[in-house]
Amino acid sequence: MSGDGARVAGGTGPDSGTVRFAVVTGATGGIGSAICAALADSGHAVLAHYGSREERARELQQKLRDRGARCHLIGADLGDPAGVDAVVRHVGALLEEHPEYRLTALVNNAAKMLSPSFADTTPADFDRYFAINTRAPFFLAQGLVPLMPPGGSVVNMSSASAHFSSPGDISYAMSKAAVESLTRNMAEAIASRGIRVNAVIPGFTDNGHPGFRSAAVREYMASFAVLGGVSEPETVAAAVAFLASDAAKRTTGTTLDVSGGSTLSARGARKHSVKELLAEDQEEV
Ligand SMILES: NC(=O)c1ccc[n+]([C@@H]2O[C@H](COP(=O)([O-])OP(=O)(O)OC[C@H]3O[C@@H](n4cnc5c(N)ncnc54)[C@H](OP(=O)(O)O)[C@@H]3O)[C@@H](O)[C@H]2O)c1
């Protein structure tokens, strides 16, 4: 590790003296902050993106710096194309400022969850979910892939809900199904540049939302996974770190399912949704 905390990728050869640099969106979320920590621990300098929670982003930055990693921050609304452009421009500026950086990973992790039901969804809701969850990953990749050297990697965050019917969360589920299609299509589109694209499929993962403290909500979530329980963010982060590493150098256009078997559709009929149970919890307070 160098004196200022950044770790150097490779001791000899053409990469000697360079630092792997990763862009992680949604770094203030439960999963995003674990991804930043995992990538920092595997030697990356990180650009941690956040939406609205600047203070949380600063805490994450301090935590990573305390662990000896370099961490930069940017806040941007990814539902707005101007926010996507701002991230791309900031990455370009950081690469100029830090000539030792090699942009080796983009992790499209930010998302808006818990969308309205089929009956309640408005066109504005529909557009907002797709803008944040699908359009932003598309255009972030379009803007950042040209800045990546061969060997770079894009990791998109999908969801188990893309693999079964979720009418209570329909726009979210559809937006994640589109992310998997984006993953396959982009993998072929940029393969000739030597850059890989994959997606991770989490099931319910304890991101720190108060719902995970509710026994009823947790039991409902656990009923989806054939392995039972809910996931820890670190498990999802480990899958991202693997796909972003050279150990996955022959893996592109695919998904890595860390949902505990939630996509096997083995559960019984559901009577509730997370939102209904959260509302019931609120009423009881
Ligand atoms: N947790 C689960 O059970 C689960 C299950 C399956 C898939 N996933 C997927 O895993 C990923 C991370 O989820 P999580 O559980 O860590 O979520 P989370 O804790 O709710 O965090 C969401 C992150 O996305 C950012 N974000 C939301 N809207 C944004 C916007 N308009 N512009 C910019 N950033 C925005 C948030 O930023 P601010 O907070 O700073 O505003 C936050 O950093 C998501 O793609 C999610 O779909 C999660």
PDBQT file of the ligand as one rigid body, heavy atoms in Angstrom, charges set to zero:
ROOT
HETATM    1  N1  LIG A 301     -32.049  -4.501  -0.535  1.00  0.00    +0.000 N 
HETATM    2  C1  LIG A 301     -32.702  -5.424  -1.215  1.00  0.00    +0.000 C 
HETATM    3  O1  LIG A 301     -33.498  -6.204  -0.648  1.00  0.00    +0.000 OA
HETATM    4  C2  LIG A 301     -32.470  -5.577  -2.697  1.00  0.00    +0.000 A 
HETATM    5  C3  LIG A 301     -32.984  -6.705  -3.350  1.00  0.00    +0.000 A 
HETATM    6  C4  LIG A 301     -32.763  -6.862  -4.703  1.00  0.00    +0.000 A 
HETATM    7  C5  LIG A 301     -32.041  -5.917  -5.403  1.00  0.00    +0.000 A 
HETATM    8  N2  LIG A 301     -31.557  -4.833  -4.756  1.00  0.00    +0.000 N 
HETATM    9  C6  LIG A 301     -30.813  -3.830  -5.554  1.00  0.00    +0.000 C 
HETATM   10  O2  LIG A 301     -29.569  -3.546  -4.934  1.00  0.00    +0.000 OA
HETATM   11  C7  LIG A 301     -29.218  -2.187  -5.205  1.00  0.00    +0.000 C 
HETATM   12  C8  LIG A 301     -28.894  -1.466  -3.906  1.00  0.00    +0.000 C 
HETATM   13  O3  LIG A 301     -30.013  -1.563  -3.067  1.00  0.00    +0.000 OA
HETATM   14  P1  LIG A 301     -29.992  -1.137  -1.522  1.00  0.00    +0.000 P 
HETATM   15  O4  LIG A 301     -30.808  -2.131  -0.823  1.00  0.00    +0.000 OA
HETATM   16  O5  LIG A 301     -28.616  -0.866  -1.070  1.00  0.00    +0.000 OA
HETATM   17  O6  LIG A 301     -30.823   0.215  -1.617  1.00  0.00    +0.000 OA
HETATM   18  P2  LIG A 301     -30.868   1.496  -0.675  1.00  0.00    +0.000 P 
HETATM   19  O7  LIG A 301     -30.251   1.200   0.646  1.00  0.00    +0.000 OA
HETATM   20  O8  LIG A 301     -32.261   2.010  -0.745  1.00  0.00    +0.000 OA
HETATM   21  O9  LIG A 301     -29.918   2.505  -1.472  1.00  0.00    +0.000 OA
HETATM   22  C9  LIG A 301     -30.309   3.017  -2.715  1.00  0.00    +0.000 C 
HETATM   23  C10 LIG A 301     -29.189   3.874  -3.244  1.00  0.00    +0.000 C 
HETATM   24  O10 LIG A 301     -29.593   4.426  -4.513  1.00  0.00    +0.000 OA
HETATM   25  C11 LIG A 301     -29.474   5.848  -4.447  1.00  0.00    +0.000 C 
HETATM   26  N3  LIG A 301     -30.533   6.474  -5.236  1.00  0.00    +0.000 N 
HETATM   27  C12 LIG A 301     -31.872   6.251  -5.151  1.00  0.00    +0.000 A 
HETATM   28  N4  LIG A 301     -32.512   7.082  -5.992  1.00  0.00    +0.000 NA
HETATM   29  C13 LIG A 301     -31.560   7.844  -6.591  1.00  0.00    +0.000 A 
HETATM   30  C14 LIG A 301     -31.582   8.892  -7.558  1.00  0.00    +0.000 A 
HETATM   31  N5  LIG A 301     -32.718   9.376  -8.063  1.00  0.00    +0.000 N 
HETATM   32  N6  LIG A 301     -30.404   9.426  -7.957  1.00  0.00    +0.000 NA
HETATM   33  C15 LIG A 301     -29.250   8.986  -7.427  1.00  0.00    +0.000 A 
HETATM   34  N7  LIG A 301     -29.151   8.004  -6.533  1.00  0.00    +0.000 NA
HETATM   35  C16 LIG A 301     -30.298   7.454  -6.118  1.00  0.00    +0.000 A 
HETATM   36  C17 LIG A 301     -29.605   6.213  -2.976  1.00  0.00    +0.000 C 
HETATM   37  O11 LIG A 301     -28.970   7.484  -2.740  1.00  0.00    +0.000 OA
HETATM   38  P3  LIG A 301     -29.386   8.415  -1.468  1.00  0.00    +0.000 P 
HETATM   39  O12 LIG A 301     -29.810   7.492  -0.396  1.00  0.00    +0.000 OA
HETATM   40  O13 LIG A 301     -28.128   9.162  -1.173  1.00  0.00    +0.000 OA
HETATM   41  O14 LIG A 301     -30.473   9.312  -1.947  1.00  0.00    +0.000 OA
HETATM   42  C18 LIG A 301     -28.862   5.058  -2.328  1.00  0.00    +0.000 C 
HETATM   43  O15 LIG A 301     -27.475   5.289  -2.364  1.00  0.00    +0.000 OA
HETATM   44  C19 LIG A 301     -30.393  -1.577  -5.967  1.00  0.00    +0.000 C 
HETATM   45  O16 LIG A 301     -30.116  -1.632  -7.359  1.00  0.00    +0.000 OA
HETATM   46  C20 LIG A 301     -31.541  -2.495  -5.636  1.00  0.00    +0.000 C 
HETATM   47  O17 LIG A 301     -32.525  -2.501  -6.638  1.00  0.00    +0.000 OA
HETATM   48  C21 LIG A 301     -31.753  -4.621  -3.419  1.00  0.00    +0.000 A 
ENDROOT
TORSDOF 0
